[in-house]
């Protein structure tokens, strides 16, 4: 299963070009489609979203 590059960009609040660069540099796994858009492996996307939650929680604990 894959997630569209625009959905990943929206979730991370970054431009689509950044997400595409992540795929090109192998930061996350994905494929470039024939139409020029990218698709990201859903399991990796879900993992990155969980790590984002953990980072926020840790930052909140350190700031209090």
C-alpha positions as CSV (number, residue, x, y, z in Angstrom):
1,X,0.0,0.0,0.0
2,X,1.1,3.5,-0.7
3,X,0.3,7.1,0.3
4,X,0.2,10.0,-2.1
5,X,3.0,12.6,-1.8
6,X,0.5,15.3,-1.3
7,X,-1.0,13.6,1.8
8,X,2.5,13.1,3.3
9,X,3.3,16.8,2.6
10,X,0.1,17.9,4.2
11,X,0.6,15.7,7.3
12,X,4.1,17.1,7.8
13,X,3.2,20.6,6.7
14,X,6.0,20.8,4.2
15,X,5.9,21.5,0.4
16,X,5.4,18.5,-1.8
17,X,8.9,19.1,-3.3
18,X,10.4,18.3,0.1
19,X,8.6,14.9,0.3
20,X,9.8,14.1,-3.2
21,X,13.3,15.0,-2.2
22,X,13.0,12.6,0.7
23,X,12.1,9.8,-1.7
24,X,14.9,10.7,-4.1
25,X,17.5,10.7,-1.3
26,X,16.1,7.5,0.2
27,X,15.1,9.1,3.5
28,X,11.7,7.4,3.0
29,X,10.8,4.6,0.6
30,X,8.6,5.4,-2.3
31,X,8.3,5.5,-6.1
32,X,8.1,8.1,-8.7
33,X,5.0,7.5,-10.8
34,X,4.7,8.1,-14.6
35,X,2.7,11.2,-14.1
36,X,5.5,12.8,-12.1
37,X,3.9,12.4,-8.7
38,X,5.3,10.2,-6.0
39,X,3.9,7.5,-3.7
40,X,5.3,6.7,-0.3
41,X,5.2,3.3,1.4
42,X,2.3,3.4,3.8
43,X,4.1,1.5,6.7
44,X,6.9,4.0,6.6
45,X,4.6,6.9,6.6
46,X,2.7,5.5,9.6
47,X,6.0,4.9,11.4
48,X,7.1,8.5,10.8
49,X,3.8,9.9,12.0
50,X,4.2,7.9,15.3
51,X,7.7,9.1,15.7
52,X,6.5,12.7,15.3
53,X,4.0,12.1,18.1
54,X,6.8,10.7,20.3
55,X,9.1,13.8,19.6
56,X,6.3,16.2,20.5
57,X,5.6,14.3,23.8
58,X,9.3,14.2,24.8
59,X,9.7,17.9,23.9
60,X,6.6,18.7,26.1
61,X,8.0,16.7,29.0
62,X,11.4,18.5,28.8
63,X,9.8,21.9,28.6
64,X,7.7,21.4,31.8
